[in-house]
């Protein structure tokens, strides 16, 4: 403990002054300790931000994501849990700082911490959260979608994706890897820019693998998102299109080479990014060989997986509004491929998802579970279907021991 000269000259009998000095010294020592802790926290925070930036950068640059995940798992305290990706769409960058502040306020209100700093790409904020219930997901979505800012053109929309931690991160990297400029936001809302090379060979290969299994409309959406980043940089757009063409067309026959030369000549003649985008889209769809195109049944199953909470989902609706095909033909095709009727398949998918939700959250309201799997208006019927499939009611499954296995019929 340090004393000034005046403190050393105090008389031993001057008790009040001595106590005053002791209190002041203790206070000064505590203030110094707090300053040191604050500096340490800042240093660790800066280091963690650096690690998180490195994680994103390596995850974007490395083809083998599993290796990157394992490398950073301990450093970033990943726990391998079931997590949620909260994806907030239509967040314009001019509102980003304010929106980030409000998002943190809403999360604090519900006692939810972010497992990773917010990531921002092209009007989209991606949050990694650990949310304990479906009900809370719905409440969060409502709060986030109600955010409004002066001059805002489109209301925010929120979607949640739930998965095991590594699989969830793999999905997130799949989404953000399509953008050349990615922002990582710290607690104060300050952003770090992470540049992403869209034309690297393995990214073009990843894009190729992805679009081979998508319908043309979805391919167009992906390409429009990517081309929007080129702005007026026509040369960058051409380089990207050339790289993707070479990935999609590996045939080296004489005829294929002539087609490629014609394509590249036409590409060089383009003067605007929009013209390049249209060429890229036609090429991406046209170069898919029939055996590589996703089957109609696969498209149905993918749609069901993404819209399983829709009560009106039916094969008739899909035939008339999504696939534009004859419903009887579609029904026969589905039975031939899957060995079961579409209605049976849909119920099975709904019950399997309901079971996963119940086993994950345990204490959730059955009505909330029912609404997540397409039975919002009739939770009683949901219980009947669930019991027919698993032999017990949803409420009975909730109270069962965690280690007891329940299988469907």
N, C-alpha and C positions, 0 to 999 in steps of 0.2 A: 504494500500500500504506500502510495507516494503522498508526501505532505509538502506544502510550501514552507518558506522560511518562517512566515508568521505562525504557522501551525506548530513548528518545532519550539517556538518561544513561549508557547502556552504554559501557564503554570499548572501543575498537577491538580491544584485545588479548584481550578476554573472548570468545573464539571460541565456546565451548560455549553461553554464554547467547545469543549472537547467532544461532546455529543454531536454538536453541530458539524464539526469537522468530520467525524466518523460517518455521519449520515450523508454528507456531501461526497465524501470519498467513495462510499458504497454506491451512491447514485451514479457518479462518474464511471466507476468500474462497470456497472450494469449497462450504462449507455455505450461504453466501448465494446462490451460483449455483444450487444445487439447490433452495433455497426459491423462487427466482424461476421456475425451470423448472416446479416443482410448481404454483405459482400460475397460470402460463401454461396448463399442461395442464388445470387445473381450469376456467379461464376458457373455453378452447376446448371443453372437454367440456360445460360449461353451454350454450355457444352452439350446439353441435351438437345437444344435446337439444332446444333451442328450435326449431331448424330441423326436426328430425324430428317434433316435435309439430305444427309448421306444415304439414309435408308431409301428415301424416295428416288434419289438420283440413281443409285445402284439398281433398285427395283425396275426402273425404267430402262436402264441400259443393258441389264443382264437377261439373257433368254431363259435361264433356269431360275425361276422365282423361288422355288423351294429352298435353294441354297442361300439366297439372300435373306429369306425369312428366318432360317435357322441361325444365320450369322448375327442378326440383330435382335433375335428373340430375347436374349438375356439383357442386352444393353438397354432395350426399350421396355423391359419388364412385361413382355407379352406373356399371357398366362394360358393361352390355348383354349379360352372359353368360347361359348356361343356369344357372339356379339351382333350388334345391329349397325348397319350403315344407314345413316339418315341423309338422304339426298334431297337438298333444297334446290329446286329449279327456278329459272327466270330471275335470278338475283343479279341485277346489273352491277358492274364493277363500281360505278359511281356511288352506289349505296352500300358497298361491301363493308366498309369500316363500321358504319352505323348498324348494319344488319348483324355483323359479328358480335357487336356489343349487346344487342338485343337478344341474340341467340344464347349467349352466355348467361344473360339475366334470366331467361326462361328456363334454361337447364338448372341454374342454381335454385330457382323456385321449386323445382321438383327433386332437388338433391341429386342430380345426375352430373357426373364428371365426364369430361371428354377423355377417351383413352388415347387420343392422339390429336395434335393440333389440327384445326380446320384446314382442309385443302380446297382450293378454288380453281376451277377451270371453266372458261367460257360460260358465264352466267349460271354456274352451278357450284354450290357449296356442299362438300362431302364431309360428314362428321362420323366418327367411329365412337359408338356409345355402348354402354352396358345397361340395357333397360330391363327392369325386372318383370314387366307385365305387358300384355297386349293392350290393356286399358290405358296404360301410361303412354304407349305409342300413339294411340288415337288422340289423347289429350295434347301431347306434344305437337302432333301434326296440326291440330286445330289452332294452337297458339302460334305456331310458326307461320301458318298460312294466313293468319290475321294481321301479320305485320304489314304496315303501309308507310310509304314515304312519298313526300311531295315530288311530283314529276314521274312517279313510277308508272310505267305503261302497262305492265302485266302483273297480275297477282301471283305470288309465290305458290308453287305446288310442292308437296312433300311426299316422298315415298320411302318406305323402310325395307331393307333387305336384311334378313337374318340368316346367319350361317356360322359354322365353326371359324375360329379366328383366321387361320391360314387361308381357308377357302374364301372368306370374305375379303381379305386383303388381295388375293389373286383377282377377284372380281373388280375391286377398286382400281388396281393397276391396269386391268384390261380397259376400263373406262377412261382413265386419265391419260393413258399412253397415246390416245388419238390426238392429243393437243400438244402444240409446241411450246406453250407458255403455261406454267403451272405455278400457282402461288401457295405458299405455306404461311399460315397466319399464327403469330404468337399470341400470348394471353392478352396483350394490349391492342391487338388488331393490326400490328405492324406486319408487313408481308415480305417474304423473301421469294425471289423469282428463281424457279428451277427451269432451265432450258431443256427441251426434249427434242432430239433429232428424229423427225418423222420418217426420214428417208433411209435410216439405217437398214441394212439387209434383213436382220431378224425381225424388225418391226413390220416391214413389208410382208414378210412371211407370215407373221402372226395375223396381219390384216387379211391376207389371202385365206388363211385357214378359217377365219371368222366369216367372211362374206360368202364362202362356198356353201354355208348352211343357213343363209338368210334369204328371205323373199326380196324381190327387187325394191319394194317400197322402203324396207329397212336399210338396204344397201345405200339407197339414195340419201336417207337421213344421215347415215354415218359419213358418207363422202361430203355432204353439204357442211357438216360440222367441221370436217378436216379442212376443206377448201376455204371456209370462212376465215381461217387463220392466215391464209396467204395474202389476203386483202388485195392489193394491186400488184403483188409480186408474181407476175406471169411466169417468169423463168423457174421460180421455186415450184410452182404448180406443175409445170411441164416435167421437171425432174422427178417429182413425186409420181406423176402419171406414168412416166417411162419405167421407173423402177417397179411399179405395181404391174404394169403390162408384162414385164420380163418374168415376174413371179407367177403370174397367172397363165402364161403361155410358154411352156417349156419345149414345145414341139420344134425340132430343128430341120424339118423337111423343107424341100425347096418351095413348096406352096406356102407353108407357114412363114418362111422367110420373106416371101413376096408380100404377104399380108402385113407382116410386121413393118416392112419398109414403107408401104402405103400409109400405115397408121402413123408412123413417125414423121412422114412428110406432112400429113394433115395436122399433126400436133405442132410441128414447127411453124405452121402457117397461122396458128391461133394468135390473136392479139390481146385477148382479154381472159381473165381468170375464169369467167363464166363459161366461155367457149371450151376451155380446157376441162372444166368440171363436167360439162355435158359429154365430152368425148370419153372421159374417164368412166363415167357412169355406164354409158353404152358398152364400153369395152369390158367393164367388170361383170355386167350381166351377160353379155353375149359370149364371153370366153368360157363361161361355166359349161363343162361337158354334161350331158344329160345324166350320166351315172353319178355325177358329183352333186347334182341339185337335190335339195332335201325333198323327201317324199311328202305327199299331202298329209299322210298320217302323222309324220314327224311334226309338220307345221301345226296340226291340230293339238298334238300333245304339248308342244311348246306354248301355244296360246292358252291352253287349259292351265298350265303351270303358272303363267303370268296373271291370269284373271280368275283364279279359283274362288275368289270371294264374290264374284258376280252371280247373283241369284238367277239371272235370266240366261245364263250360259246353257246352250243346248246345241245339239248337232244341227238342228234346223236353222238356228240363228247363225251358226258358223257357215253353213252352206249358202245362206242368202246374203250375209253381210261381210263375210271375210274371204271365203274361197270362191264364191259365185259358181257353185256347182249344184248338181241335182242331189237332193238330200238322200233319196233312196240309194243312188249309186254310191254316195259317200258312206252310208251306213254299211253297205255290203263290203266296201273296200276296207273299212275299219275292222269289221269282224274277221275278214280274211287275213288281215295283217296282224291283228292283236289277239284274235281268238276269243274276244268278248265284245258285247255291245258297248256302244259309246256311253250310254247311261250308266252301265255297271262300272266302266272305267272311271267315269267322272266321280261317282260316289266313292269308289275305292280311293282315289286321289284325295278327295275331301276328307275322308275318315282318317287316312294316314297322316295328313297334315294336322288334323284336329288332335290326334293322339300325340304327335310331336309337340304341339303347343301346350297341351295339358301336362305332359311330362316335364316340359321346360319350366312352366310357370306355377304349376300346382294350385296356387290359391286363387287363380283367376275366376272371374264370373263366367259361367257357362254361356251366357248370352253373348259375351264378347268373343268367346271361342267360336260360337255358332256363326257370328257375323263374319269372321275371318275366313270361313270355309263355305260361304254361300247359303247360309240358313238364317240370315238376320231377321226375317219376318216370321220365322217359325222355329224357334229354338226347341220347342217340344218335339217336333218331328225330327230335328237333328238328333235328339237323345234316342229316339226310337231307331233311327238308322244306325247310329253308333252302336247300340246294344245288339242290333241284328248282325252287325259286322264283328264286334269284339266279344259279345256275350255279357257285357256289363255296361252300366250307364256311365256317362262321363264323370258324374259326381262321385261314383264309386272308384273310378281310376285315380282321381285326385288324392284320395286318402289311402291308397295302397302304398306299401313300402316301395322305395325307389328301386330296389333290386329285383322286384317281381316283374317278370316278363309277361306282356300281354300281346298276343298275336291275333291277327284277323282270320276270318274264315277262308 
